Amino acid sequence: DRNNKFDKKTILVIRKARRLQELSKELSKNIEYETKSKLEKVKLSDDPQKTALKYREKFNLTEEKQRKFKTPYELFNYLRDFLEDMNIYLFQFSMPVEDARGFVFVDESPITVVVNTKDNIEARIFSLMHEFAHILLGESVIDLPDATYTYKDNFEKWCNEFASAFLLPKDIANATFNSNKSNLTQKETLKTLSNRYKVSKAMLLLNMLKLKY
């Protein structure tokens, strides 16, 4: 829906990402390295929360490990390394946030993901797992920042549910929210929980809303 409406910077980033994807493919051919991802595709009818828990296990991301990362950057790098082992290439570029949080190309190999460095690191972690969900669904997409769009589009809903459940599974969220029930929405509590799980305060609040706290 955004023909001729993207900023020049965004268009340049899209072209750069395509070029890097092509170069990666050529270089890999030269050294006889297979760039196709071995990921199993999922369907929109699959449960995004169950799928997220399955992949959280594959990424070996336990609650203890998630809490032990000193900064969100450490978690981001951990996830990136896992994705690159799956032949999913990740690039970070700056582009106007009002244009895109990130995008993914699955129509060529290697699969290429771009996240926006204008976003803070917690938002980038969410975008990364959101784009990974699009990969599982076999979709090339540019993710717009319009929050209302995510509620209208079933693919966007699925990907948001997946990313949210991957980064903060329901059982961990419930236990955490229950133990902080008396001061759940206070700034200090949100800051502590955000630092503990390396997720944004906005994501915490949305989870509180969904789980009826």
Disulfide bonds with the S-S distance in Angstrom:
none
